[in-house]
Amino acid sequence: MTLWKDRLGEGMAEAVSRYTVSVGFDRALAADDLAGSRAHVKGLGRCGVLAEEEVRVLLATLDRVEEELEDGVFVFMPEDEDVHTAVERRVTEMAGDVGAKLHTGRSRNDQVATDLRLWCRRNLAQLACLVMELQKVLLTRATEAGDAYLPGYTHLQRAQPVLLSHHLLAHGWALARDVDRLVATIERLNVSPLGAGALAGSSLDLDPDFVAEELGFHARFDNSLDAVSDRDFVAEALFDLALLGVHLSRMGEEIVLWSSEEFGFCVLDDAYATGSSMLPQKKNPDVAELARGKTGRLVGHLTGFLVTLKGLPLSYNRDLQEDKEPLFDAVSQVDAGLRAMTGLYATAAWQHERMQVAADGQGGAAVDLAELLVGKGVPFRQAHALVASLVRDSVERQIPLVELVQAHPDLGEEATSLLEPGVAVTRRTTPGGAGPVPFADQLERFTRRMGVDRARLDALAGTEIGLAVKR
């Protein structure tokens, strides 16, 4: 039985029901629907629409419904079109005529907009915490890496040696931007739509500011049409998750390369690898591959939802029902990916010797040779050309570069010392660079940045209802 049965004489066609019913996925909003309903009931009591006893009965009934949901005994009925209908039906079954007053002054339009903001607020904050767990692992592994170094790459060609710790924190800084975006999205979405009604508000003496405060929102809506139709926050969340997925994908691609026999830079822990159903020798980086592969799914969710939004007139349209499935799936996939990649990075064994042999190839210090000449007053372009010609000569004549450098009148013994293993990486001294001196400063800056972000998340935990942020 629908909520509009008295307006439309015939029941909903089975085909329409199958096409429009959303309770199969929006039941994920049950806890948020109950939170919103409690605040709404208190607001109705505050403005005198409900008597004190009616408020007490409804709040107690909502508590009983919550217990049924938590215990897994709540029965969703075939006529429950969505989670909001299911909760209201059950409250009415338990509380009778008083239960029928639950929806006074409220529409499912402002109700679902409120529920979804509550859900996003909590789940995006939890994802931000998981991102920080991965950052913490990267910071730990970077600290453990000491003076280990590996080739830095451009175009997937060996370029210059960099500290392994510097490389790991490159991912850490990208993830810091993800945390910043998630927190900023939470701050923007933290506005209550409750009280906007179907689209124009209500003639009842409602107090949306009170309800907003009850739910931990920092403000209430300014425009009722915008309040019920705004899904910018869903699009923003999907973008945040898609870009976070891109960062996880880049990390995954790197692990796929590094764990191959061709690179041999790391060995994955058995618990974070898989085998082959046919080939006994295989140890596969499936976690890293899925981090890479699932990113297409995340980008698809964002693209699809933006297309859904682009042609909608004000205010609410049923098209907006399409906001939940991509959002719920994106959050679920990113949550799982973060947990898996955190474990992978925590347990991977870096092969320092293999990394360093690769980094000590004769081309790794080529720019240092050019910069040595620059220090003697040679224009950089001329210095670049000189060293490039030596490298080409070394490759074509198959003569070690060090011999050519030693024999060159403008280079000689002083320059050959730059080609010694491990020397080039120590010469990166500019701020933010890949050498030991700037890395020591970077380590302090990254640690401070994590402290600031931790405080931002703790502040959210202290001000938002039902937000469980775990350290």
C-alpha positions as CSV (number, residue, x, y, z in Angstrom):
1,M,0.0,0.0,0.0
2,T,1.5,3.3,-1.1
3,L,1.6,6.6,0.8
4,W,-0.6,8.1,-1.9
5,K,-3.2,5.4,-2.1
6,D,-6.0,7.9,-1.5
7,R,-5.1,10.0,-4.5
8,L,-4.7,7.2,-7.1
9,G,-7.5,4.7,-7.1
10,E,-5.7,1.7,-8.5
11,G,-2.7,-0.1,-7.0
12,M,0.7,0.3,-8.5
13,A,1.4,-2.0,-11.4
14,E,3.9,-4.8,-10.7
15,A,6.2,-3.5,-13.5
16,V,6.2,0.0,-12.0
17,S,6.9,-1.4,-8.5
18,R,9.9,-3.4,-9.7
19,Y,11.2,-0.4,-11.5
20,T,10.8,2.3,-8.8
21,V,11.1,0.5,-5.5
22,S,14.4,1.4,-3.7
23,V,14.2,-0.3,-0.4
24,G,16.6,-3.0,-1.6
25,F,19.4,-0.5,-1.4
26,D,18.3,2.5,0.5
27,R,17.7,0.5,3.7
28,A,21.4,1.4,4.3
29,L,19.9,4.8,5.4
30,A,17.9,3.2,8.2
31,A,20.0,4.5,11.1
32,D,20.1,8.0,9.5
33,D,16.3,7.9,8.9
34,L,15.7,7.1,12.5
35,A,18.1,9.9,13.6
36,G,16.3,12.4,11.3
37,S,12.9,11.2,12.6
38,R,13.9,11.7,16.2
39,A,15.0,15.3,15.5
40,H,11.8,15.9,13.5
41,V,9.6,14.6,16.3
42,K,11.4,16.8,18.9
43,G,10.9,19.7,16.6
44,L,7.2,19.0,16.2
45,G,6.9,18.9,20.0
46,R,8.9,22.2,20.3
47,C,6.5,24.0,18.0
48,G,3.3,22.5,19.7
49,V,2.2,20.3,16.8
50,L,2.7,17.2,19.0
51,A,1.8,17.0,22.7
52,E,4.5,16.1,25.1
53,E,3.1,12.6,25.6
54,E,3.0,12.1,21.8
55,V,6.6,13.0,21.5
56,R,7.5,10.5,24.2
57,V,5.5,7.7,22.5
58,L,7.1,8.4,19.1
59,L,10.6,8.6,20.4
60,A,10.2,5.3,22.4
61,T,8.7,3.7,19.3
62,L,11.5,4.8,17.1
63,D,13.9,3.3,19.7
64,R,12.0,0.0,19.4
65,V,12.2,0.1,15.6
66,E,16.0,0.7,15.9
67,E,16.3,-2.4,18.1
68,E,14.4,-4.5,15.6
69,L,16.7,-3.3,12.8
70,E,19.9,-3.9,14.9
71,D,18.7,-7.4,15.9
72,G,17.8,-8.3,12.4
73,V,14.2,-9.0,13.1
74,F,12.7,-5.9,11.3
75,V,10.5,-7.3,8.5
76,F,10.4,-5.3,5.3
77,M,7.1,-5.7,3.6
78,P,6.3,-5.9,-0.1
79,E,4.5,-2.6,0.0
80,D,7.5,-0.8,1.5
81,E,8.6,1.3,-1.3
82,D,11.7,2.7,0.5
83,V,13.2,2.7,3.9
84,H,11.3,5.8,4.9
85,T,8.0,4.1,4.1
86,A,9.1,1.0,6.0
87,V,10.0,2.9,9.2
88,E,6.8,5.0,9.1
89,R,4.7,1.9,8.6
90,R,6.3,0.1,11.5
91,V,6.0,3.1,13.8
92,T,2.3,3.4,12.9
93,E,1.8,-0.4,13.6
94,M,3.3,0.0,17.0
95,A,2.0,3.5,18.0
96,G,-1.4,3.6,16.1
97,D,-2.8,7.1,15.5
98,V,0.2,8.7,17.2
99,G,2.5,6.9,14.8
100,A,0.5,8.4,11.9
101,K,1.6,11.8,13.0
102,L,5.3,11.1,12.4
103,H,5.3,12.5,8.9
104,T,3.6,15.8,9.8
105,G,5.3,18.7,8.2
106,R,7.8,16.5,6.4
107,S,8.1,15.2,2.9
108,R,10.2,12.3,1.7
109,N,12.0,14.9,-0.4
110,D,13.5,16.7,2.5
111,Q,13.7,13.5,4.5
112,V,15.9,11.6,2.0
113,A,18.0,14.6,1.4
114,T,18.6,14.8,5.2
115,D,19.3,11.1,5.5
116,L,21.8,11.0,2.7
117,R,23.7,14.0,4.1
118,L,23.9,12.2,7.5
119,W,25.1,9.1,5.8
120,C,27.7,10.9,3.8
121,R,28.9,12.8,6.7
122,R,29.6,9.7,8.7
123,N,31.0,7.5,5.9
124,L,33.2,10.1,4.3
125,A,34.8,10.8,7.6
126,Q,35.4,7.1,8.1
127,L,37.1,6.9,4.7
128,A,39.2,9.9,5.6
129,C,40.4,8.0,8.7
130,L,41.2,4.9,6.6
131,V,43.2,7.1,4.2
132,M,45.2,8.4,7.2
133,E,45.8,4.8,8.3
134,L,47.4,4.2,4.9
135,Q,49.4,7.4,5.3
136,K,50.6,6.2,8.7
137,V,51.9,3.0,7.2
138,L,53.6,4.9,4.4
139,L,55.2,7.2,7.1
140,T,56.4,4.1,9.1
141,R,57.8,2.4,6.1
142,A,59.5,5.6,4.9
143,T,61.1,6.0,8.4
144,E,62.3,2.4,8.3
145,A,63.8,2.7,4.8
146,G,66.7,4.8,6.1
147,D,69.2,5.6,3.3
148,A,67.8,3.0,0.9
149,Y,67.4,4.4,-2.6
150,L,66.0,3.4,-6.0
151,P,65.7,4.9,-9.5
152,G,63.2,7.7,-9.9
153,Y,61.4,7.4,-13.2
154,T,60.1,9.7,-15.9
155,H,58.4,8.1,-18.9
156,L,59.0,4.8,-17.0
157,Q,62.7,5.3,-17.9
158,R,65.3,5.6,-15.1
159,A,66.0,9.2,-14.5
160,Q,67.7,10.0,-11.1
161,P,68.1,8.1,-7.9
162,V,65.7,9.0,-5.1
163,L,65.4,7.9,-1.5
164,L,62.9,5.1,-1.1
165,S,61.5,7.1,1.8
166,H,61.0,10.1,-0.5
167,H,59.2,8.0,-3.0
168,L,56.8,6.5,-0.4
169,L,55.9,9.9,1.0
170,A,55.1,11.1,-2.5
171,H,52.1,8.9,-2.2
172,G,51.5,10.1,1.3
173,W,51.2,13.7,0.1
174,A,48.7,12.8,-2.6
175,L,46.6,11.0,0.0
176,A,46.8,14.1,2.2
177,R,45.0,16.0,-0.5
178,D,42.4,13.3,-0.6
179,V,41.8,13.8,3.2
180,D,41.6,17.5,2.6
181,R,39.0,17.0,-0.1
182,L,36.9,14.6,2.0
183,V,36.9,16.9,5.0
184,A,36.0,19.9,2.8
185,T,33.1,18.0,1.2
186,I,31.8,17.1,4.7
187,E,32.0,20.7,5.8
188,R,30.0,21.8,2.7
189,L,27.3,19.1,3.0
190,N,26.8,19.8,6.7
191,V,23.6,21.8,6.1
192,S,20.2,20.5,7.1
193,P,17.4,20.2,4.4
194,L,14.8,19.2,7.0
195,G,11.9,21.6,7.1
196,A,12.0,22.3,3.3
197,G,9.1,19.9,2.9
198,A,8.3,18.7,-0.6
199,L,9.7,21.9,-2.1
200,A,8.2,25.0,-0.5
201,G,8.3,24.6,3.3
202,S,5.2,24.3,5.5
203,S,2.4,26.4,7.0
204,L,3.1,24.8,10.3
205,D,5.2,26.6,12.8
206,L,8.3,24.5,12.3
207,D,11.8,25.4,13.5
208,P,14.4,24.1,11.0
209,D,17.2,25.7,13.0
210,F,16.4,23.6,16.0
211,V,16.3,20.4,14.0
212,A,19.5,21.3,12.3
213,E,21.2,21.7,15.7
214,E,19.7,18.5,17.0
215,L,21.3,16.6,14.1
216,G,24.7,18.3,14.4
217,F,24.4,20.3,11.2
218,H,26.2,23.7,11.3
219,A,23.2,25.4,9.5
220,R,19.9,24.9,7.9
221,F,18.9,25.4,4.3
222,D,18.4,28.9,2.9
223,N,16.2,28.0,-0.1
224,S,13.7,25.1,0.1
225,L,13.8,24.4,-3.7
226,D,17.5,24.1,-3.6
227,A,17.4,22.0,-0.3
228,V,15.4,19.2,-1.8
229,S,17.0,19.1,-5.2
230,D,20.7,19.7,-4.3
231,R,22.9,16.7,-4.8
232,D,26.1,18.6,-5.4
233,F,27.5,16.9,-2.3
234,V,26.9,13.5,-3.9
235,A,28.7,14.5,-7.0
236,E,31.5,16.0,-4.9
237,A,31.8,12.8,-2.9
238,L,32.0,10.7,-6.0
239,F,34.7,13.0,-7.4
240,D,36.7,12.8,-4.2
241,L,36.4,9.0,-4.3
242,A,37.2,8.7,-7.9
243,L,40.4,10.8,-7.5
244,L,41.3,8.8,-4.4
245,G,40.8,5.7,-6.5
246,V,43.1,7.1,-9.1
247,H,45.8,7.5,-6.4
248,L,45.3,4.0,-5.2
249,S,45.4,2.8,-8.8
250,R,48.8,4.6,-9.3
251,M,50.1,2.9,-6.2
252,G,48.7,-0.4,-7.4
253,E,50.4,-0.1,-10.8
254,E,53.7,0.6,-9.1
255,I,53.4,-2.5,-6.9
256,V,52.5,-4.6,-10.0
257,L,55.8,-3.4,-11.6
258,W,57.9,-3.5,-8.5
259,S,56.9,-7.1,-7.6
260,S,57.6,-8.5,-11.1
261,E,60.8,-10.5,-11.6
262,E,61.8,-7.8,-14.2
263,F,62.0,-5.1,-11.5
264,G,62.3,-7.2,-8.3
265,F,62.0,-4.2,-6.0
266,C,59.6,-5.8,-3.6
267,V,58.2,-9.1,-2.5
268,L,54.6,-9.3,-1.4
269,D,53.5,-11.0,1.8
270,D,51.7,-14.2,1.1
271,A,48.6,-12.9,2.9
272,Y,48.4,-10.0,0.3
273,A,49.0,-12.0,-2.8
274,T,47.3,-14.8,-4.7
275,G,48.3,-17.9,-6.6
276,S,47.3,-19.5,-9.9
277,S,44.8,-22.3,-10.4
278,M,47.1,-23.7,-13.1
279,L,50.6,-22.4,-12.7
280,P,52.2,-23.7,-9.4
281,Q,55.0,-21.1,-9.4
282,K,52.8,-17.9,-9.5
283,K,52.5,-15.3,-6.9
284,N,50.2,-12.6,-8.2
285,P,49.6,-9.0,-7.0
286,D,45.8,-9.2,-7.3
287,V,45.2,-6.6,-4.6
288,A,47.3,-4.0,-6.5
289,E,45.6,-5.0,-9.8
290,L,42.1,-4.6,-8.3
291,A,43.1,-1.2,-6.9
292,R,44.0,-0.3,-10.4
293,G,41.0,-2.0,-12.0
294,K,38.2,-0.7,-9.8
295,T,39.1,2.9,-10.5
296,G,37.3,2.7,-13.8
297,R,34.2,1.8,-11.8
298,L,34.6,4.8,-9.6
299,V,35.1,7.2,-12.5
300,G,32.0,5.6,-14.2
301,H,29.9,6.3,-11.1
302,L,30.9,10.0,-11.1
303,T,30.4,10.4,-14.9
304,G,27.0,8.6,-14.8
305,F,25.7,10.7,-11.9
306,L,26.8,14.0,-13.4
307,V,24.8,13.0,-16.6
308,T,21.8,12.2,-14.4
309,L,21.9,15.7,-12.8
310,K,22.6,17.8,-15.9
311,G,19.0,18.1,-17.2
312,L,16.9,18.2,-14.1
313,P,14.6,21.1,-13.5
314,L,13.8,22.4,-10.0
315,S,13.0,20.9,-7.7
316,Y,12.8,17.2,-6.7
317,N,12.7,14.6,-9.5
318,R,12.7,10.9,-9.1
319,D,15.9,10.8,-11.2
320,L,17.6,11.7,-7.9
321,Q,16.9,8.2,-6.7
322,E,19.9,7.3,-8.8
323,D,22.2,9.1,-6.4
324,K,22.4,6.2,-3.9
325,E,23.6,3.1,-5.6
326,P,26.8,4.7,-7.2
327,L,27.5,6.5,-3.9
328,F,27.1,3.4,-1.8
329,D,29.1,1.3,-4.1
330,A,31.9,3.9,-4.4
331,V,32.2,4.1,-0.6
332,S,32.2,0.4,-0.3
333,Q,34.9,-0.2,-2.9
334,V,37.2,2.5,-1.7
335,D,36.8,1.3,1.9
336,A,37.8,-2.2,0.9
337,G,40.6,-0.9,-1.3
338,L,42.1,1.2,1.4
339,R,42.1,-1.6,3.9
340,A,43.7,-4.0,1.5
341,M,46.4,-1.6,0.2
342,T,47.2,-0.6,3.8
343,G,47.9,-4.2,4.7
344,L,49.9,-4.7,1.5
345,Y,52.2,-1.8,2.1
346,A,52.6,-2.7,5.8
347,T,53.8,-6.2,4.9
348,A,55.7,-5.8,1.6
349,A,59.4,-6.6,1.8
350,W,61.5,-4.0,-0.1
351,Q,64.5,-5.4,-1.9
352,H,67.0,-2.6,-1.2
353,E,69.9,-4.1,-2.9
354,R,68.0,-4.7,-6.2
355,M,66.7,-1.1,-6.0
356,Q,70.1,0.3,-5.4
357,V,71.8,-1.7,-8.2
358,A,69.2,-0.3,-10.6
359,A,69.7,3.2,-9.3
360,D,73.5,3.1,-9.7
361,G,73.4,2.7,-13.4
362,Q,75.8,5.0,-15.2
363,G,73.1,7.4,-16.4
364,G,71.7,8.2,-12.9
365,A,74.3,10.9,-12.2
366,A,74.4,12.4,-15.7
367,V,72.7,15.6,-14.6
368,D,75.2,15.8,-11.7
369,L,78.0,15.9,-14.2
370,A,76.3,18.7,-16.0
371,E,75.7,20.7,-12.8
372,L,79.4,20.2,-11.8
373,L,80.3,22.0,-15.0
374,V,77.7,24.7,-14.4
375,G,79.4,25.3,-11.0
376,K,82.5,26.0,-13.0
377,G,80.8,28.6,-15.1
378,V,79.8,26.5,-18.1
379,P,76.3,27.4,-19.5
380,F,73.9,24.7,-18.7
381,R,72.9,24.0,-22.3
382,Q,76.6,23.5,-23.2
383,A,77.2,21.3,-20.2
384,H,74.1,19.3,-21.0
385,A,75.3,18.7,-24.6
386,L,78.8,17.7,-23.4
387,V,77.5,15.0,-21.0
388,A,74.8,13.8,-23.5
389,S,77.5,13.2,-26.1
390,L,79.5,11.2,-23.6
391,V,76.5,9.1,-22.7
392,R,75.8,8.4,-26.4
393,D,79.5,7.6,-27.0
394,S,79.4,5.2,-24.0
395,V,76.3,3.4,-25.4
396,E,77.4,3.2,-29.0
397,R,81.0,2.2,-28.3
398,Q,80.1,0.1,-25.2
399,I,82.7,1.9,-23.1
400,P,81.9,2.5,-19.4
401,L,80.8,6.1,-18.9
402,V,83.2,6.5,-16.0
403,E,86.2,5.9,-18.3
404,L,85.0,8.6,-20.7
405,V,84.4,11.0,-17.9
406,Q,87.8,10.3,-16.3
407,A,89.5,10.9,-19.7
408,H,87.7,14.2,-20.5
409,P,89.7,17.3,-19.8
410,D,86.8,19.3,-18.4
411,L,85.7,16.5,-16.0
412,G,88.4,14.0,-14.8
413,E,88.8,12.6,-11.3
414,E,86.5,15.1,-9.5
415,A,83.6,14.1,-11.8
416,T,84.2,10.4,-11.6
417,S,83.5,10.5,-7.9
418,L,79.9,11.6,-8.7
419,L,79.5,8.2,-10.4
420,E,80.3,6.2,-7.3
421,P,77.3,4.1,-6.0
422,G,75.0,6.1,-3.7
423,V,76.6,9.5,-4.2
424,A,74.1,11.0,-6.6
425,V,71.1,10.7,-4.3
426,T,72.9,12.6,-1.6
427,R,73.4,15.6,-3.9
428,R,69.7,16.4,-4.0
429,T,69.6,19.3,-1.5
430,T,66.9,21.7,-2.6
431,P,63.8,21.9,-0.4
432,G,61.3,19.1,-1.1
433,G,64.0,17.2,-3.0
434,A,64.8,13.5,-2.9
435,G,68.1,13.7,-0.8
436,P,68.7,13.0,2.9
437,V,68.9,16.7,4.0
438,P,65.6,17.9,2.5
439,F,63.9,14.7,3.4
440,A,64.6,15.2,7.1
441,D,62.6,18.5,6.8
442,Q,59.9,16.8,4.7
443,L,59.5,14.1,7.3
444,E,58.8,16.8,10.0
445,R,56.3,18.6,7.7
446,F,54.5,15.5,6.8
447,T,54.2,14.5,10.4
448,R,52.8,17.9,11.2
449,R,50.3,17.7,8.3
450,M,49.0,14.4,9.6
451,G,48.6,15.9,13.1
452,V,46.5,18.8,11.6
453,D,44.3,16.5,9.6
454,R,43.9,14.2,12.6
455,A,42.7,17.2,14.6
456,R,40.2,18.2,11.8
457,L,38.7,14.7,11.9
458,D,38.6,14.7,15.7
459,A,36.7,18.0,15.5
460,L,34.2,16.5,13.2
461,A,33.8,13.6,15.6
462,G,33.1,16.0,18.4
463,T,30.4,18.0,16.6
464,E,28.5,15.5,14.5
465,I,25.8,13.2,15.8
466,G,26.5,9.5,15.2
467,L,30.0,10.1,13.7
468,A,32.3,7.3,14.9
469,V,35.9,8.3,13.9
470,K,38.4,5.6,14.8
471,R,42.0,6.4,15.4
